[in-house]
Amino acid sequence: MTSKTLGAALVLCGLGAAACGGTAGASPARDSGPVSHEVTSAAGSVRDASLAATGTPAPAAGSTKAQPLSGKVVVIDPGHNGLNGKHPEVVNKQVNVLTKWKPCDTTGTETPGGYSEAAFSWDVSQRMAKILRDRGATVKLTRKNNSGVGPCITERAAIGNEAKADAVISVHGDGSGSANHGFHVIMPKKINGPVDPVVGASRKLGLAVREAYKAGTGLPYSTYIGSKALDFRDDLGGLNLSTVPKVFIECGNMKNPGEAAKFQDPAFRQKVALSLANGMQNYLK
């Protein structure tokens, strides 16, 4: 094939892992959208594809790839799981989150078209993990696929703690009234518990994620919860039990038709992942 044909193929692979056999649990649309620029050479296309997918250009021939997050440990917590709804005996089990007892996990929400929060959070988390690994971070996820149950919120916190993570983010989509829209970041409060020493660091992480997410996705601050997209809570086990800096992000309202359409678009999910990765990096550096 010609260098132009080869370059175009490489760009498509770089823009969406799903287009080249990547992420599981994504919506029915599998590629990451059209290529918006002409490719002039195979080498140039690799660099362009890497920039679009990871925010970091691939190295030129003979160069050493930059590793800005080398030595950092990140844990990504994709909310819920694909089979939670079929196993109430597991997810409804009560666990102690220090300020109250809560169900082990929940089923999550979904768009009006049936695209689940569990699938959304899994897809975005997979994409984000690839970006962060490409930047040198060691990345661990709290679940291995979107075809299981749980883990419980207490176990999700323990995974980040045991990894001695430099930062943890839990990825979600909200399920509010259809007229509500926008994203918000959830951060811990002091509870006279294990999270207290990292409340300040978690706030810094949350601010970094908020700024990068707004800049990268164009989504507005939540119109229905929190103040300037910041919400502080003391009832979430994933935060209360964390001994490392951790935040949740509700990436938007999956019940809002406009945001639902965006979340079902693989190209937009790549924007979400890249924005979150940038926020994590801005905090970690």
ZABA-488129 format. One line per 2 residues: number of its first residue (from 1); their letters; for each residue x, y, z of N, C-alpha, C. Coordinates in steps of 0.05 Angstrom, whole numbers, plus 5000, padded with zeros to 4 digits. Example, Ala and Ser with C-alpha at 12.3 -4.5 7.8 and 13.67 -1.06 7.14 Angstrom:
1) as) 5264:4886:5156:5246:4910:5156:5264:4934:5156  5257:4955:5142:5273:4979:5143:5258:5001:5157 .
This chain:
1) mt) 5017:4976:5000:5000:5000:5000:5018:5025:5000  5007:5047:4991:5022:5072:4990:5026:5083:5018 .
3) sk) 5045:5102:5022:5050:5113:5048:5026:5129:5057  5011:5141:5039:4987:5156:5047:4966:5137:5058 .
5) tl) 4962:5114:5045:4942:5094:5055:4950:5084:5082  4976:5077:5084:4986:5067:5110:4982:5087:5132 .
7) ga) 4988:5112:5126:4986:5133:5146:4957:5136:5155  4938:5135:5137:4910:5138:5145:4901:5116:5163 .
9) al) 4910:5091:5157:4903:5069:5174:4914:5072:5202  4939:5082:5204:4951:5086:5230:4936:5107:5246 .
11) vl) 4927:5128:5233:4912:5148:5248:4886:5137:5259  4872:5121:5244:4847:5110:5254:4852:5093:5278 .
13) cg) 4874:5077:5278:4880:5060:5301:4887:5078:5325  4902:5099:5321:4910:5116:5343:4887:5131:5355 .
15) lg) 4867:5138:5340:4845:5154:5350:4826:5138:5368  4824:5112:5363:4805:5096:5379:4814:5068:5382 .
17) aa) 4818:5060:5407:4827:5032:5411:4806:5013:5401  4780:5020:5403:4759:5003:5395:4760:4997:5365 .
19) ac) 4770:5016:5349:4772:5012:5320:4792:4991:5313  4811:4984:5330:4832:4965:5325:4832:4942:5345 .
21) gg) 4807:4935:5354:4805:4912:5372:4809:4919:5401  4803:4944:5410:4809:4953:5437:4787:4949:5457 .
23) ta) 4778:4970:5470:4763:4969:5494:4737:4953:5493  4732:4938:5515:4707:4923:5517:4686:4941:5530 .
25) ga) 4661:4933:5527:4639:4947:5541:4632:4973:5529  4640:4979:5505:4634:5005:5493:4606:5004:5480 .
27) sp) 4597:5027:5471:4571:5029:5458:4572:5015:5431  4549:5011:5417:4549:4997:5391:4566:5011:5370 .
29) ar) 4570:5037:5371:4587:5051:5352:4616:5045:5361  4632:5033:5343:4658:5022:5351:4682:5039:5344 .
31) ds) 4681:5057:5324:4705:5072:5318:4704:5099:5331  4724:5114:5328:4727:5139:5342:4722:5164:5325 .
33) gp) 4708:5160:5303:4701:5183:5287:4720:5188:5264  4713:5206:5246:4728:5211:5222:4754:5225:5228 .
35) vs) 4773:5221:5209:4798:5236:5211:4795:5263:5198  4804:5284:5212:4798:5311:5203:4821:5324:5188 .
37) he) 4843:5309:5184:4865:5321:5170:4877:5302:5150  4891:5312:5130:4903:5295:5110:4930:5285:5120 .
39) vt) 4936:5260:5115:4961:5248:5123:4981:5249:5100  5005:5258:5105:5024:5262:5084:5046:5241:5085 .
41) sa) 5050:5228:5108:5071:5207:5109:5064:5188:5132  5075:5164:5130:5070:5144:5151:5081:5153:5178 .
43) ag) 5106:5164:5178:5118:5173:5203:5102:5196:5215  5093:5214:5198:5078:5237:5208:5051:5228:5219 .
45) sv) 5039:5207:5207:5013:5198:5216:5015:5185:5244  5037:5171:5249:5040:5159:5275:5041:5181:5297 .
47) rd) 5056:5202:5292:5058:5224:5311:5031:5237:5315  5016:5242:5293:4990:5255:5295:4970:5237:5310 .
49) as) 4971:5211:5304:4953:5192:5317:4958:5191:5347  4984:5190:5354:4991:5189:5382:4982:5215:5397 .
51) la) 4985:5238:5384:4977:5263:5396:4947:5263:5401  4931:5254:5381:4902:5254:5384:4893:5235:5405 .
53) at) 4906:5212:5407:4896:5191:5426:4906:5195:5454  4931:5205:5457:4943:5206:5484:4951:5234:5493 .
55) gt) 4950:5253:5475:4958:5280:5482:4988:5284:5482  5003:5263:5475:5032:5264:5474:5041:5254:5447 .
57) pa) 5056:5269:5431:5065:5260:5405:5083:5235:5408  5082:5217:5389:5100:5194:5388:5128:5205:5382 .
59) pa) 5149:5192:5390:5176:5201:5385:5184:5198:5356  5200:5216:5346:5212:5213:5320:5231:5189:5320 .
61) ag) 5237:5179:5296:5255:5156:5294:5282:5162:5308  5290:5143:5325:5316:5146:5339:5315:5162:5365 .
63) st) 5291:5173:5372:5290:5189:5396:5278:5172:5419  5281:5182:5443:5270:5169:5467:5243:5182:5474 .
65) ka) 5223:5166:5478:5196:5177:5484:5196:5189:5512  5184:5213:5515:5182:5226:5540:5164:5210:5559 .
67) qp) 5171:5208:5584:5156:5193:5604:5150:5211:5628  5132:5230:5625:5128:5250:5646:5117:5238:5672 .
69) ls) 5105:5214:5670:5093:5202:5694:5109:5178:5704  5133:5175:5694:5150:5153:5703:5152:5152:5733 .
71) gk) 5147:5129:5745:5149:5125:5774:5123:5131:5789  5103:5141:5775:5078:5147:5788:5059:5123:5786 .
73) vv) 5043:5119:5807:5023:5098:5808:4995:5110:5808  4979:5103:5789:4952:5113:5787:4932:5089:5788 .
75) vi) 4911:5092:5803:4890:5072:5804:4864:5085:5792  4852:5071:5773:4827:5080:5761:4805:5061:5769 .
77) dp) 4784:5073:5779:4761:5057:5789:4737:5061:5771  4732:5043:5752:4708:5046:5735:4683:5039:5751 .
79) gh) 4665:5057:5753:4641:5053:5769:4624:5029:5761  4614:5015:5782:4594:4993:5778:4606:4970:5763 .
81) ng) 4590:4953:5751:4599:4931:5734:4575:4920:5718  4581:4908:5696:4560:4901:5677:4539:4881:5687 .
83) ln) 4546:4864:5705:4526:4844:5715:4515:4850:5743  4520:4874:5753:4511:4881:5779:4480:4877:5782 .
85) gk) 4466:4886:5761:4437:4884:5762:4426:4856:5764  4441:4836:5756:4432:4808:5757:4440:4794:5783 .
87) hp) 4453:4808:5800:4463:4795:5825:4457:4813:5849  4432:4817:5855:4425:4834:5878:4435:4822:5905 .
89) ev) 4438:4795:5905:4447:4783:5930:4475:4791:5937  4490:4799:5917:4518:4809:5921:4518:4839:5926 .
91) vn) 4506:4854:5908:4509:4883:5909:4493:4896:5931  4473:4882:5941:4456:4894:5963:4467:4887:5990 .
93) kq) 4488:4871:5992:4500:4865:6018:4510:4890:6030  4504:4894:6056:4512:4919:6070:4541:4918:6079 .
95) vn) 4555:4941:6074:4582:4943:6083:4585:4969:6099  4605:4970:6116:4610:4992:6134:4628:5013:6120 .
97) vl) 4619:5037:6116:4635:5058:6104:4643:5079:6125  4641:5072:6150:4649:5087:6174:4629:5108:6182 .
99) tk) 4616:5122:6164:4596:5141:6172:4568:5129:6170  4566:5105:6158:4540:5092:6155:4545:5064:6143 .
101) wk) 4524:5048:6141:4524:5023:6126:4511:5028:6100  4523:5016:6078:4512:5020:6051:4514:4994:6035 .
103) pc) 4499:4993:6013:4502:4969:5996:4530:4966:5985  4538:4942:5981:4565:4935:5971:4571:4950:5945 .
105) dt) 4551:4952:5927:4553:4967:5902:4525:4973:5892  4523:4986:5869:4496:4990:5857:4498:4985:5827 .
107) tg) 4475:4985:5814:4475:4979:5786:4484:5003:5768  4482:5027:5779:4488:5050:5763:4464:5058:5746 .
109) te) 4468:5079:5729:4446:5089:5713:4451:5081:5684  4435:5093:5665:4439:5088:5637:4426:5111:5621 .
111) tp) 4433:5114:5596:4421:5134:5579:4393:5126:5572  4376:5144:5561:4349:5136:5552:4350:5114:5531 .
113) gg) 4373:5112:5516:4375:5091:5496:4386:5065:5507  4392:5064:5533:4401:5038:5545:4431:5034:5547 .
115) ys) 4447:5055:5541:4476:5053:5545:4482:5056:5574  4494:5036:5586:4496:5035:5616:4520:5051:5626 .
117) ea) 4517:5061:5650:4539:5075:5663:4563:5056:5667  4558:5031:5672:4580:5011:5676:4596:5009:5650 .
119) af) 4583:5008:5627:4597:5006:5602:4612:5032:5596  4599:5054:5601:4612:5080:5597:4638:5083:5614 .
121) sw) 4635:5077:5640:4658:5081:5658:4680:5061:5651  4673:5037:5642:4694:5018:5634:4709:5027:5609 .
123) dv) 4694:5036:5589:4707:5045:5564:4725:5069:5569  4715:5089:5583:4731:5112:5589:4756:5105:5605 .
125) sq) 4753:5087:5625:4775:5079:5642:4797:5064:5626  4788:5047:5608:4808:5033:5591:4824:5053:5574 .
127) rm) 4810:5072:5562:4823:5092:5546:4842:5109:5562  4833:5117:5586:4850:5133:5603:4875:5118:5612 .
129) ak) 4871:5092:5619:4894:5076:5627:4915:5075:5605  4907:5072:5580:4926:5071:5558:4942:5097:5556 .
131) il) 4928:5119:5558:4941:5145:5557:4962:5148:5579  4954:5142:5603:4972:5145:5626:4996:5126:5625 .
133) rd) 4991:5102:5615:5013:5083:5612:5033:5093:5591  5022:5104:5569:5039:5116:5548:5056:5139:5559 .
135) rg) 5047:5151:5581:5062:5173:5593:5080:5164:5616  5081:5137:5620:5100:5126:5638:5089:5117:5665 .
137) at) 5063:5122:5670:5052:5114:5696:5047:5084:5698  5048:5074:5723:5038:5047:5728:5009:5050:5735 .
139) vk) 4992:5036:5720:4963:5040:5723:4950:5013:5731  4932:5015:5751:4917:4992:5760:4887:4999:5759 .
141) lt) 4870:4980:5752:4842:4984:5752:4829:4967:5773  4806:4976:5784:4793:4962:5806:4776:4938:5796 .
143) rk) 4771:4937:5770:4758:4913:5759:4771:4906:5732  4768:4881:5723:4782:4871:5700:4766:4872:5674 .
145) nn) 4740:4875:5677:4723:4875:5653:4696:4887:5660  4678:4886:5641:4650:4896:5646:4630:4874:5645 .
147) sg) 4639:4850:5652:4621:4827:5651:4621:4812:5677  4626:4827:5699:4626:4814:5725:4608:4829:5745 .
149) vg) 4614:4824:5770:4598:4837:5792:4617:4850:5812  4610:4874:5821:4627:4889:5840:4653:4898:5828 .
151) pc) 4674:4901:5844:4676:4894:5872:4661:4914:5890  4659:4906:5916:4646:4924:5935:4661:4950:5938 .
153) it) 4647:4971:5946:4660:4997:5949:4683:4996:5969  4682:4979:5989:4704:4976:6008:4729:4964:5995 .
155) er) 4724:4945:5977:4746:4932:5963:4759:4952:5943  4742:4968:5931:4753:4988:5912:4772:5007:5926 .
157) aa) 4765:5016:5950:4783:5033:5965:4808:5018:5972  4806:4993:5980:4829:4977:5988:4849:4974:5966 .
159) ig) 4840:4971:5941:4857:4968:5918:4876:4992:5915  4865:5016:5917:4881:5040:5916:4901:5042:5939 .
161) ne) 4891:5035:5963:4909:5036:5986:4932:5016:5984  4926:4992:5976:4947:4971:5974:4967:4978:5952 .
163) ak) 4958:4992:5931:4976:5000:5910:4994:5023:5918  4988:5035:5941:5001:5060:5949:5001:5081:5927 .
165) ad) 4977:5084:5915:4973:5101:5892:4980:5130:5898  4992:5143:5878:4996:5172:5880:4970:5187:5876 .
167) av) 4951:5175:5861:4925:5187:5857:4906:5165:5848  4881:5168:5856:4859:5150:5848:4836:5166:5837 .
169) is) 4823:5157:5816:4799:5170:5806:4778:5149:5801  4754:5154:5810:4731:5137:5805:4713:5150:5784 .
171) vh) 4708:5135:5762:4695:5146:5738:4666:5138:5738  4648:5158:5736:4619:5153:5736:4605:5171:5716 .
173) gd) 4580:5165:5711:4561:5182:5697:4536:5185:5715  4525:5208:5718:4503:5212:5737:4477:5205:5724 .
175) gs) 4456:5202:5741:4429:5196:5731:4409:5215:5745  4408:5240:5736:4390:5259:5747:4367:5265:5728 .
177) gs) 4351:5285:5735:4329:5293:5717:4339:5301:5690  4323:5297:5669:4333:5301:5642:4339:5330:5635 .
179) an) 4328:5349:5650:4334:5377:5645:4361:5385:5658  4371:5369:5676:4396:5376:5689:4420:5368:5672 .
181) hg) 4441:5383:5673:4464:5376:5657:4490:5386:5670  4513:5377:5658:4539:5385:5668:4552:5364:5686 .
183) fh) 4578:5368:5691:4594:5349:5707:4600:5360:5734  4607:5343:5752:4618:5351:5778:4638:5331:5789 .
185) vi) 4655:5341:5806:4676:5325:5819:4669:5322:5848  4671:5298:5859:4664:5293:5887:4690:5288:5902 .
187) mp) 4693:5302:5925:4717:5300:5941:4710:5293:5970  4729:5281:5985:4723:5273:6012:4722:5295:6032 .
189) kk) 4708:5290:6054:4709:5308:6078:4724:5293:6100  4733:5307:6120:4745:5295:6143:4723:5281:6160 .
191) in) 4728:5257:6169:4708:5241:6183:4720:5229:6209  4743:5239:6217:4758:5226:6239:4764:5197:6232 .
193) gp) 4773:5193:6207:4779:5167:6197:4803:5167:6179  4808:5145:6164:4832:5141:6149:4836:5162:6126 .
195) vd) 4814:5173:6117:4817:5192:6094:4827:5220:6103  4825:5226:6129:4831:5253:6138:4858:5264:6129 .
197) pv) 4880:5248:6130:4906:5259:6123:4908:5267:6093  4890:5256:6076:4893:5261:6047:4870:5278:6037 .
199) vg) 4854:5290:6054:4832:5307:6045:4843:5331:6030  4864:5344:6039:4876:5366:6026:4887:5359:5998 .
201) as) 4901:5337:5997:4912:5328:5971:4890:5320:5952  4869:5308:5963:4846:5301:5946:4833:5325:5934 .
203) rk) 4832:5347:5949:4820:5371:5939:4837:5382:5916  4864:5381:5919:4881:5391:5897:4878:5373:5872 .
205) lg) 4875:5347:5876:4870:5329:5854:4843:5336:5841  4823:5341:5857:4797:5348:5846:4797:5373:5829 .
207) la) 4811:5393:5839:4813:5418:5824:4827:5415:5797  4849:5399:5798:4863:5394:5773:4846:5379:5753 .
209) vr) 4831:5359:5762:4813:5344:5745:4791:5362:5734  4779:5378:5751:4758:5396:5742:4767:5415:5720 .
211) ea) 4790:5427:5723:4799:5446:5703:4805:5432:5677  4819:5410:5678:4826:5395:5653:4801:5384:5639 .
213) yk) 4782:5375:5655:4758:5363:5643:4741:5385:5629  4738:5407:5641:4723:5429:5629:4736:5438:5603 .
215) ag) 4763:5442:5604:4778:5451:5581:4777:5431:5558  4779:5405:5565:4781:5384:5545:4755:5375:5533 .
217) tg) 4733:5377:5548:4708:5366:5538:4688:5389:5530  4692:5412:5541:4673:5434:5536:4647:5431:5552 .
219) lp) 4644:5410:5568:4620:5407:5584:4619:5428:5606  4595:5438:5613:4594:5458:5634:4594:5446:5662 .
221) ys) 4598:5463:5682:4595:5455:5710:4566:5446:5714  4562:5428:5733:4536:5418:5739:4516:5440:5745 .
223) ty) 4493:5439:5735:4472:5458:5740:4455:5451:5764  4460:5427:5776:4441:5417:5796:4453:5406:5821 .
225) ig) 4480:5406:5823:4492:5396:5847:4520:5408:5851  4527:5413:5876:4553:5424:5881:4556:5454:5875 .
227) sk) 4580:5464:5879:4586:5492:5873:4610:5493:5855  4606:5504:5831:4627:5505:5811:4639:5478:5806 .
229) al) 4621:5458:5804:4627:5430:5797:4642:5416:5820  4641:5427:5844:4655:5414:5867:4634:5405:5887 .
231) df) 4635:5380:5896:4617:5369:5915:4633:5354:5936  4629:5360:5962:4644:5347:5983:4625:5329:5999 .
233) rd) 4633:5303:6002:4615:5284:6014:4630:5267:6035  4614:5256:6054:4626:5239:6075:4611:5213:6077 .
235) dl) 4596:5206:6055:4580:5181:6056:4588:5161:6035  4611:5165:6021:4620:5147:6001:4643:5130:6011 .
237) gg) 4639:5104:6011:4659:5086:6021:4685:5088:6006  4683:5092:5980:4707:5094:5964:4725:5117:5971 .
239) ln) 4713:5138:5983:4729:5161:5993:4735:5158:6023  4716:5151:6039:4720:5150:6068:4742:5131:6076 .
241) ls) 4745:5109:6061:4764:5088:6068:4791:5091:6054  4793:5112:6038:4818:5116:6022:4840:5129:6040 .
243) tv) 4864:5118:6038:4887:5130:6051:4905:5144:6031  4897:5145:6006:4912:5159:5985:4894:5180:5972 .
245) pk) 4904:5200:5959:4888:5221:5946:4869:5208:5926  4843:5215:5929:4823:5202:5912:4799:5221:5908 .
247) vf) 4788:5221:5883:4764:5235:5877:4746:5218:5860  4721:5225:5859:4701:5214:5840:4696:5236:5819 .
249) ie) 4689:5229:5794:4678:5248:5775:4653:5236:5764  4632:5253:5765:4607:5247:5750:4610:5262:5724 .
251) cg) 4616:5248:5703:4624:5260:5678:4602:5277:5664  4578:5274:5673:4555:5288:5662:4530:5273:5670 .
253) nm) 4508:5282:5660:4482:5269:5667:4474:5251:5644  4474:5225:5648:4467:5206:5627:4438:5207:5619 .
255) kn) 4421:5219:5636:4393:5222:5630:4387:5247:5613  4406:5264:5610:4403:5288:5593:4408:5280:5564 .
257) pg) 4389:5285:5546:4392:5275:5518:4417:5285:5505  4425:5310:5509:4449:5320:5496:4474:5307:5506 .
259) ea) 4476:5303:5532:4500:5291:5543:4500:5261:5538  4477:5248:5538:4475:5220:5531:4486:5215:5503 .
261) ak) 4479:5232:5484:4488:5229:5457:4519:5231:5456  4530:5249:5471:4559:5252:5471:4572:5227:5483 .
263) fq) 4561:5217:5505:4574:5194:5518:4573:5169:5500  4553:5167:5483:4551:5144:5465:4569:5146:5440 .
265) dp) 4583:5168:5438:4602:5173:5415:4630:5166:5424  4643:5146:5411:4670:5138:5420:4690:5160:5418 .
267) af) 4687:5178:5398:4706:5200:5396:4704:5219:5420  4679:5223:5430:4676:5240:5454:4687:5225:5479 .
269) rq) 4683:5199:5481:4694:5185:5503:4725:5187:5504  4737:5188:5480:4766:5192:5479:4773:5219:5490 .
271) kv) 4757:5240:5484:4761:5266:5496:4759:5266:5526  4739:5251:5536:4735:5248:5565:4760:5236:5577 .
273) al) 4769:5214:5565:4793:5200:5576:4817:5217:5576  4822:5231:5553:4845:5248:5551:4844:5271:5571 .
275) sl) 4821:5283:5575:4817:5305:5594:4823:5295:5622  4813:5272:5629:4817:5261:5656:4847:5255:5660 .
277) an) 4859:5243:5640:4888:5237:5642:4904:5263:5645  4897:5284:5631:4911:5309:5634:4908:5320:5662 .
279) gm) 4884:5318:5673:4880:5327:5700:4896:5312:5720  4898:5286:5717:4915:5270:5735:4944:5278:5732 .
281) qn) 4953:5282:5708:4981:5289:5703:4987:5317:5715  4968:5336:5712:4973:5362:5723:4976:5362:5753 .
283) yl) 4961:5344:5765:4963:5341:5795:4990:5327:5802  4996:5306:5787:5019:5290:5795:5046:5303:5789 .
285) k) 5047:5321:5770:5072:5334:5764:5079:5356:5784 .
